[in-house]
Amino acid sequence: MFCREVSIVSHLKHPNVVAFVGACMEQFAIITEQAHFSRCYIVFEMNLRFGVGVDIARGMHYLHELIEKPVIHRDLNSHNILLHNNGRAVVADFGESRFAAEHHEDSMTKQPGNLRWMAPEVFTQSCRYDHKVDVFSFALVLWEIHTAELPFSHLKPAAAAAEMAYKRNRPPLPSEPNAQFPKHIIEILNQAWQPGILFLIRKKYIF
């Protein structure tokens, strides 16, 4: 698992993906650029929260579409978003990641990652999955950024995953745009359960 993570992260280079510096194979340690862990919504005004969402989307777009060997993160959640002092966000922690081209059954059927941000097809282990599981998780992170709440915070992680997988419920959105949820954010969240990151980048984040 450690060697796989090194093989993935050592090939990544993007402003919104944590930069690899080196690895110690004896101590099983990966060295990256310095960035800060922060629950990515707590200190931000609304316009800065939107910028963090843009950064995450661009990082995921790179992983899914712009590299020779596309990567599925499989554990995208707010704990794995790091922030620089200027507010730039980077996607981090590739311990559960896989190259999209990996086809052996073990690779794309098991439950990796944090249950609270887990796509239904991963939680139920009902089928092989692809990069769309990251899109689902991205939408949950974006919702979290704009509400300053955990998705289904009243439930334990496994119960939250079951709520989305079996009851097909999603975190609530207002019926009309408001200061917390501008129109374009509502549109992104409503669409993010289905299309790829590339669609979101082109349609909503690039002006």
Buried (B, 14 or more C-beta within 10 A) or exposed (E): EEEBBBBBBBEBEBEBBBBBEEBEEEEEEBEBEEBEEBBBBEEBEEEBBBEBBBBBBBBBBBBBEEBEEBBBBBBBBBBBBBBBEEBBBBBBBBBBBBBBEEEEEEBBBEEBBBBBBBBBBBBBEEEEBBBBBBBBBBBBBBBBBBBEEBBBEEBEBEEBBBBBBEEEEBBEBEEEBEEEBBEBBBBBBEBBBEEBBBBBBEEBBEE
